[in-house]
Amino acid sequence: MTALTADILELLRKTDTPTVCNALEHAMGGRTAEGFTKIPTVCADPALPPIVGFARTAKIRASSPAQKPADEVKALRMAYYDYVASGDGPNVVVIEDTDWPRPIGGFWGEVNVAIHKGLGLAGTLTNGILRDLGMLDAGYQVVAGAIGPSHAFVHVTEIDCPVTVFGMAVNPDDLIHADRHGAVVIPERFIADMARCIDLVIRKERPIIQAARAPGFTVEKLKKAWGDAEDVH
């Protein structure tokens, strides 16, 4: 986690998730079909900037009551809060709703958003339900699987464990980048190279975008711009 410097963190917070995905391809030396979400998401506020942080993982279920005594359920819930708030951060909560693909009960609403924002969490990624729209604390992003009205029997079942959300595998302490497009895991070995690779993506796209937006754009001008982009290293 030491590879995430303040400068790289600031850059990632200003960069959308599709650009980060493109940058990772340069870092890896080619394209990939893994390491990012593959199913559309909803989010609390599409206008918010990306959320960036180390994964604090957990699993929940809402379709049936907990099969443990109430005091054990509460103890696990409190252990969950201790866990997500631990470490130097920034931390992003990544919760797998094991009722997915048919989640029915919302863990994320006015109360939990207030708690997690108060604890200093950077944001949330979950394949579960989001509710209480219009009542959530400003500035806290929840990227979720669906909108729903009830919490049903929602309860924490496991913490600090490997999870899968929207087809993306996440391990505890993975670096997560997420916005209204979805999310991606930035492997630790590539964190230090993100600034160079993000800059490379932008410089390669610039000739094509500038040509396409200029008056009198033609296929011939596109071919030249494409060639110029390929020469950028």
DRENKOL-842378 format. One record per residue (C-alpha): residue number from 1; x, y negated, z. Coordinates in nm, 4 decimals, always signed. Last residue first. Example, Ala and Ser with C-alpha at 12.3 -4.5 7.8 and 13.67 -1.06 7.14 Angstrom:
BEGIN
<r i="2" px="+1.3670" py="+0.1060" pz="+0.7140"/>
<r i="1" px="+1.2300" py="+0.4500" pz="+0.7800"/>
***
This chain:
BEGIN
<r i="233" px="+0.5105" py="-0.7077" pz="-2.6564"/>
<r i="232" px="+0.3032" py="-0.8925" pz="-2.9162"/>
<r i="231" px="+0.3634" py="-0.7666" pz="-3.2696"/>
<r i="230" px="+0.0331" py="-0.5742" pz="-3.2712"/>
<r i="229" px="-0.1507" py="-0.8983" pz="-3.2012"/>
<r i="228" px="+0.0077" py="-1.0684" pz="-3.5032"/>
<r i="227" px="-0.1007" py="-0.7749" pz="-3.7189"/>
<r i="226" px="-0.4545" py="-0.8065" pz="-3.5943"/>
<r i="225" px="-0.4467" py="-1.1797" pz="-3.6636"/>
<r i="224" px="-0.3339" py="-1.1125" pz="-4.0206"/>
<r i="223" px="-0.6032" py="-0.8513" pz="-4.0767"/>
<r i="222" px="-0.8658" py="-1.0805" pz="-3.9228"/>
<r i="221" px="-0.7611" py="-1.3624" pz="-4.1537"/>
<r i="220" px="-0.8160" py="-1.1298" pz="-4.4485"/>
<r i="219" px="-1.1518" py="-1.0240" pz="-4.3054"/>
<r i="218" px="-1.2549" py="-1.3874" pz="-4.3001"/>
<r i="217" px="-1.2921" py="-1.6714" pz="-4.0464"/>
<r i="216" px="-1.3677" py="-2.0069" pz="-4.2072"/>
<r i="215" px="-1.4050" py="-2.2029" pz="-3.8838"/>
<r i="214" px="-1.2094" py="-2.0647" pz="-3.5843"/>
<r i="213" px="-1.3732" py="-1.8297" pz="-3.3355"/>
<r i="212" px="-1.2485" py="-1.5098" pz="-3.5006"/>
<r i="211" px="-0.8952" py="-1.6465" pz="-3.5367"/>
<r i="210" px="-0.8718" py="-1.7486" pz="-3.1717"/>
<r i="209" px="-1.0112" py="-1.4149" pz="-3.0555"/>
<r i="208" px="-0.7706" py="-1.2140" pz="-3.2701"/>
<r i="207" px="-0.4609" py="-1.4154" pz="-3.1772"/>
<r i="206" px="-0.5520" py="-1.4125" pz="-2.8019"/>
<r i="205" px="-0.6171" py="-1.0403" pz="-2.7551"/>
<r i="204" px="-0.2497" py="-0.9398" pz="-2.7453"/>
<r i="203" px="-0.1573" py="-1.2284" pz="-2.5132"/>
<r i="202" px="-0.4376" py="-1.1447" pz="-2.2699"/>
<r i="201" px="-0.3546" py="-0.7751" pz="-2.2570"/>
<r i="200" px="+0.0170" py="-0.8494" pz="-2.2101"/>
<r i="199" px="-0.0524" py="-1.0872" pz="-1.9203"/>
<r i="198" px="-0.2593" py="-0.8166" pz="-1.7513"/>
<r i="197" px="+0.0267" py="-0.5703" pz="-1.8061"/>
<r i="196" px="+0.2958" py="-0.7929" pz="-1.6596"/>
<r i="195" px="+0.0889" py="-0.8826" pz="-1.3527"/>
<r i="194" px="-0.0230" py="-0.5226" pz="-1.3001"/>
<r i="193" px="+0.3244" py="-0.3708" pz="-1.2904"/>
<r i="192" px="+0.3583" py="-0.3678" pz="-0.9089"/>
<r i="191" px="+0.0272" py="-0.1850" pz="-0.8771"/>
<r i="190" px="+0.1129" py="+0.0913" pz="-1.1251"/>
<r i="189" px="+0.2619" py="+0.3522" pz="-0.8891"/>
<r i="188" px="-0.0206" py="+0.2933" pz="-0.6411"/>
<r i="187" px="-0.2872" py="+0.4035" pz="-0.8877"/>
<r i="186" px="-0.5409" py="+0.1281" pz="-0.9641"/>
<r i="185" px="-0.8845" py="+0.2887" pz="-0.9283"/>
<r i="184" px="-1.1527" py="+0.1316" pz="-1.1471"/>
<r i="183" px="-1.4966" py="-0.0147" pz="-1.0867"/>
<r i="182" px="-1.8235" py="-0.1171" pz="-1.2506"/>
<r i="181" px="-1.9098" py="-0.3964" pz="-1.4933"/>
<r i="180" px="-2.0491" py="-0.6306" pz="-1.2253"/>
<r i="179" px="-1.7139" py="-0.6220" pz="-1.0435"/>
<r i="178" px="-1.4766" py="-0.3663" pz="-0.8970"/>
<r i="177" px="-1.1042" py="-0.3115" pz="-0.8364"/>
<r i="176" px="-1.0139" py="-0.0362" pz="-0.5905"/>
<r i="175" px="-0.6688" py="+0.0497" pz="-0.4506"/>
<r i="174" px="-0.6790" py="+0.4054" pz="-0.3175"/>
<r i="173" px="-0.6495" py="+0.4109" pz="+0.0633"/>
<r i="172" px="-0.8875" py="+0.7075" pz="+0.1097"/>
<r i="171" px="-0.9281" py="+0.9008" pz="-0.2154"/>
<r i="170" px="-1.1628" py="+0.8040" pz="-0.4970"/>
<r i="169" px="-1.2884" py="+1.0147" pz="-0.7887"/>
<r i="168" px="-1.4879" py="+0.8189" pz="-1.0471"/>
<r i="167" px="-1.7927" py="+0.9893" pz="-1.2019"/>
<r i="166" px="-2.0334" py="+0.7222" pz="-1.0775"/>
<r i="165" px="-1.8982" py="+0.7608" pz="-0.7246"/>
<r i="164" px="-1.6890" py="+1.0577" pz="-0.6122"/>
<r i="163" px="-1.5509" py="+1.0843" pz="-0.2614"/>
<r i="162" px="-1.2359" py="+1.2133" pz="-0.0867"/>
<r i="161" px="-1.2664" py="+1.1761" pz="+0.2927"/>
<r i="160" px="-1.2165" py="+0.9147" pz="+0.5639"/>
<r i="159" px="-1.5733" py="+0.9503" pz="+0.6924"/>
<r i="158" px="-1.8475" py="+1.2148" pz="+0.6811"/>
<r i="157" px="-2.2243" py="+1.2433" pz="+0.7294"/>
<r i="156" px="-2.3323" py="+0.8820" pz="+0.7782"/>
<r i="155" px="-2.7076" py="+0.8418" pz="+0.8036"/>
<r i="154" px="-3.0021" py="+0.7439" pz="+0.5872"/>
<r i="153" px="-3.3329" py="+0.9028" pz="+0.6859"/>
<r i="152" px="-3.5515" py="+0.6712" pz="+0.4702"/>
<r i="151" px="-3.3707" py="+0.3346" pz="+0.4356"/>
<r i="150" px="-3.6546" py="+0.1967" pz="+0.2267"/>
<r i="149" px="-3.7159" py="-0.0566" pz="-0.0539"/>
<r i="148" px="-3.4899" py="+0.0489" pz="-0.3446"/>
<r i="147" px="-3.2393" py="-0.0935" pz="-0.5916"/>
<r i="146" px="-2.9983" py="+0.1429" pz="-0.7661"/>
<r i="145" px="-2.6414" py="+0.2710" pz="-0.7950"/>
<r i="144" px="-2.4529" py="+0.0011" pz="-0.6104"/>
<r i="143" px="-2.1872" py="-0.2682" pz="-0.6408"/>
<r i="142" px="-2.2271" py="-0.4670" pz="-0.3193"/>
<r i="141" px="-2.0586" py="-0.8075" pz="-0.3165"/>
<r i="140" px="-2.0376" py="-1.0288" pz="-0.0112"/>
<r i="139" px="-2.0236" py="-1.4005" pz="-0.0924"/>
<r i="138" px="-2.3619" py="-1.4990" pz="+0.0450"/>
<r i="137" px="-2.5028" py="-1.2830" pz="+0.3235"/>
<r i="136" px="-2.7918" py="-1.0736" pz="+0.1932"/>
<r i="135" px="-3.1552" py="-1.1850" pz="+0.2253"/>
<r i="134" px="-3.2365" py="-1.2485" pz="-0.1408"/>
<r i="133" px="-3.2247" py="-0.8767" pz="-0.2154"/>
<r i="132" px="-3.3022" py="-0.6754" pz="+0.0960"/>
<r i="131" px="-3.2089" py="-0.3423" pz="-0.0718"/>
<r i="130" px="-2.9167" py="-0.1515" pz="-0.2262"/>
<r i="129" px="-2.9374" py="+0.2249" pz="-0.2762"/>
<r i="128" px="-2.6523" py="+0.4676" pz="-0.3306"/>
<r i="127" px="-2.3703" py="+0.5139" pz="-0.5817"/>
<r i="126" px="-2.1585" py="+0.2906" pz="-0.3619"/>
<r i="125" px="-1.8889" py="+0.0244" pz="-0.3960"/>
<r i="124" px="-1.8717" py="-0.2347" pz="-0.1195"/>
<r i="123" px="-1.6914" py="-0.5618" pz="-0.0534"/>
<r i="122" px="-1.3785" py="-0.7251" pz="+0.0898"/>
<r i="121" px="-1.4461" py="-0.6101" pz="+0.4460"/>
<r i="120" px="-1.3768" py="-0.8710" pz="+0.7141"/>
<r i="119" px="-1.5727" py="-0.7222" pz="+1.0041"/>
<r i="118" px="-1.8307" py="-1.0005" pz="+0.9722"/>
<r i="117" px="-1.8789" py="-0.9168" pz="+0.6049"/>
<r i="116" px="-1.9306" py="-0.5550" pz="+0.7019"/>
<r i="115" px="-2.1835" py="-0.6322" pz="+0.9738"/>
<r i="114" px="-2.3792" py="-0.8878" pz="+0.7688"/>
<r i="113" px="-2.3923" py="-0.6501" pz="+0.4719"/>
<r i="112" px="-2.5036" py="-0.3724" pz="+0.7048"/>
<r i="111" px="-2.7925" py="-0.5755" pz="+0.8448"/>
<r i="110" px="-2.9236" py="-0.7373" pz="+0.5243"/>
<r i="109" px="-2.9162" py="-0.4222" pz="+0.3131"/>
<r i="108" px="-2.6883" py="-0.1336" pz="+0.2222"/>
<r i="107" px="-2.7598" py="+0.2105" pz="+0.3678"/>
<r i="106" px="-3.0624" py="+0.2346" pz="+0.1398"/>
<r i="105" px="-3.2640" py="+0.5531" pz="+0.1183"/>
<r i="104" px="-3.3850" py="+0.7356" pz="-0.1947"/>
<r i="103" px="-3.0800" py="+0.8391" pz="-0.3958"/>
<r i="102" px="-3.1686" py="+1.0551" pz="-0.6975"/>
<r i="101" px="-2.8373" py="+1.1099" pz="-0.8789"/>
<r i="100" px="-2.7240" py="+1.1067" pz="-0.5990"/>
<r i="99" px="-2.8487" py="+1.2446" pz="-0.2673"/>
<r i="98" px="-2.4833" py="+1.2755" pz="-0.1634"/>
<r i="97" px="-2.4536" py="+0.8978" pz="-0.1411"/>
<r i="96" px="-2.0807" py="+0.8434" pz="-0.1830"/>
<r i="95" px="-1.9547" py="+0.5350" pz="-0.0049"/>
<r i="94" px="-1.6539" py="+0.3246" pz="-0.1043"/>
<r i="93" px="-1.5949" py="+0.0405" pz="+0.1446"/>
<r i="92" px="-1.3296" py="-0.2022" pz="+0.0215"/>
<r i="91" px="-1.0471" py="-0.2988" pz="+0.2555"/>
<r i="90" px="-0.8060" py="-0.5923" pz="+0.2355"/>
<r i="89" px="-0.6569" py="-0.4678" pz="+0.4465"/>
<r i="88" px="-0.4132" py="-0.4524" pz="+0.7384"/>
<r i="87" px="-0.5596" py="-0.1373" pz="+0.8882"/>
<r i="86" px="-0.8909" py="-0.0573" pz="+1.0534"/>
<r i="85" px="-1.2299" py="-0.2216" pz="+0.9885"/>
<r i="84" px="-1.3612" py="+0.0722" pz="+0.7833"/>
<r i="83" px="-1.2545" py="+0.3211" pz="+1.0507"/>
<r i="82" px="-1.3994" py="+0.1497" pz="+1.3561"/>
<r i="81" px="-1.7294" py="+0.1047" pz="+1.1702"/>
<r i="80" px="-1.7347" py="+0.4737" pz="+1.0763"/>
<r i="79" px="-1.6538" py="+0.5779" pz="+1.4324"/>
<r i="78" px="-1.9630" py="+0.3815" pz="+1.5383"/>
<r i="77" px="-2.1775" py="+0.5735" pz="+1.2866"/>
<r i="76" px="-2.0186" py="+0.9024" pz="+1.3946"/>
<r i="75" px="-2.1037" py="+0.8275" pz="+1.7579"/>
<r i="74" px="-2.4613" py="+0.7362" pz="+1.6636"/>
<r i="73" px="-2.5136" py="+1.0681" pz="+1.4852"/>
<r i="72" px="-2.3566" py="+1.2522" pz="+1.7783"/>
<r i="71" px="-2.5880" py="+1.0752" pz="+2.0244"/>
<r i="70" px="-2.8922" py="+1.1551" pz="+1.8097"/>
<r i="69" px="-2.8218" py="+1.5292" pz="+1.8111"/>
<r i="68" px="-2.7124" py="+1.6765" pz="+1.4774"/>
<r i="67" px="-2.8942" py="+1.7954" pz="+1.1647"/>
<r i="66" px="-2.9456" py="+1.4416" pz="+1.0411"/>
<r i="65" px="-3.2881" py="+1.3840" pz="+0.8903"/>
<r i="64" px="-3.3508" py="+1.4507" pz="+0.5210"/>
<r i="63" px="-3.3326" py="+1.2558" pz="+0.1936"/>
<r i="62" px="-3.1050" py="+0.9850" pz="+0.3315"/>
<r i="61" px="-2.7487" py="+1.1146" pz="+0.3038"/>
<r i="60" px="-2.4146" py="+0.9381" pz="+0.3504"/>
<r i="59" px="-2.0490" py="+0.9975" pz="+0.2640"/>
<r i="58" px="-1.7506" py="+0.7829" pz="+0.3590"/>
<r i="57" px="-1.4419" py="+0.6154" pz="+0.2175"/>
<r i="56" px="-1.2368" py="+0.3122" pz="+0.3157"/>
<r i="55" px="-1.0707" py="+0.2321" pz="-0.0131"/>
<r i="54" px="-0.7990" py="-0.0315" pz="-0.0293"/>
<r i="53" px="-0.9028" py="-0.3672" pz="-0.1675"/>
<r i="52" px="-1.0196" py="-0.5813" pz="-0.4567"/>
<r i="51" px="-1.3673" py="-0.7218" pz="-0.5169"/>
<r i="50" px="-1.4159" py="-0.9066" pz="-0.8426"/>
<r i="49" px="-1.5656" py="-1.2560" pz="-0.8412"/>
<r i="48" px="-1.9356" py="-1.3096" pz="-0.7594"/>
<r i="47" px="-2.1762" py="-1.4112" pz="-1.0367"/>
<r i="46" px="-2.3347" py="-1.0652" pz="-1.0667"/>
<r i="45" px="-2.4699" py="-1.0967" pz="-0.7097"/>
<r i="44" px="-2.5932" py="-0.7890" pz="-0.5224"/>
<r i="43" px="-2.4821" py="-0.5472" pz="-0.7908"/>
<r i="42" px="-2.6317" py="-0.2843" pz="-1.0182"/>
<r i="41" px="-2.4339" py="-0.0065" pz="-1.1819"/>
<r i="40" px="-2.4111" py="+0.1661" pz="-1.5184"/>
<r i="39" px="-2.2440" py="+0.5114" pz="-1.5229"/>
<r i="38" px="-1.8841" py="+0.5964" pz="-1.6128"/>
<r i="37" px="-1.6869" py="+0.4474" pz="-1.3250"/>
<r i="36" px="-1.3097" py="+0.4435" pz="-1.3685"/>
<r i="35" px="-1.0132" py="+0.6756" pz="-1.3105"/>
<r i="34" px="-1.0518" py="+0.9043" pz="-1.6090"/>
<r i="33" px="-1.1023" py="+0.8741" pz="-1.9844"/>
<r i="32" px="-0.7489" py="+0.7533" pz="-2.0525"/>
<r i="31" px="-0.5673" py="+0.5415" pz="-2.3075"/>
<r i="30" px="-0.1931" py="+0.5173" pz="-2.3472"/>
<r i="29" px="+0.1413" py="+0.4149" pz="-2.1956"/>
<r i="28" px="+0.0242" py="+0.4304" pz="-1.8352"/>
<r i="27" px="+0.1016" py="+0.0625" pz="-1.7631"/>
<r i="26" px="-0.0429" py="-0.0415" pz="-2.0996"/>
<r i="25" px="-0.3596" py="+0.1601" pz="-2.0330"/>
<r i="24" px="-0.3743" py="+0.0072" pz="-1.6845"/>
<r i="23" px="-0.3921" py="-0.3382" pz="-1.8399"/>
<r i="22" px="-0.6987" py="-0.2387" pz="-2.0413"/>
<r i="21" px="-0.8751" py="-0.1167" pz="-1.7266"/>
<r i="20" px="-0.7748" py="-0.4390" pz="-1.5472"/>
<r i="19" px="-0.9214" py="-0.6390" pz="-1.8366"/>
<r i="18" px="-1.2476" py="-0.4426" pz="-1.8066"/>
<r i="17" px="-1.2486" py="-0.5103" pz="-1.4283"/>
<r i="16" px="-1.2385" py="-0.8879" pz="-1.4529"/>
<r i="15" px="-0.9279" py="-1.0764" pz="-1.3400"/>
<r i="14" px="-0.9264" py="-1.3548" pz="-1.0789"/>
<r i="13" px="-0.9238" py="-1.1238" pz="-0.7769"/>
<r i="12" px="-0.6526" py="-0.9186" pz="-0.9471"/>
<r i="11" px="-0.4315" py="-1.2268" pz="-0.9773"/>
<r i="10" px="-0.4719" py="-1.3153" pz="-0.6085"/>
<r i="9" px="-0.3870" py="-0.9580" pz="-0.5049"/>
<r i="8" px="-0.0816" py="-0.9564" pz="-0.7327"/>
<r i="7" px="+0.0467" py="-1.2798" pz="-0.5763"/>
<r i="6" px="-0.0209" py="-1.1640" pz="-0.2191"/>
<r i="5" px="+0.1730" py="-0.8438" pz="-0.2825"/>
<r i="4" px="+0.0111" py="-0.5044" pz="-0.3296"/>
<r i="3" px="+0.3102" py="-0.2682" pz="-0.3486"/>
<r i="2" px="+0.3017" py="-0.2286" pz="+0.0320"/>
<r i="1" px="+0.0000" py="+0.0000" pz="+0.0000"/>
***
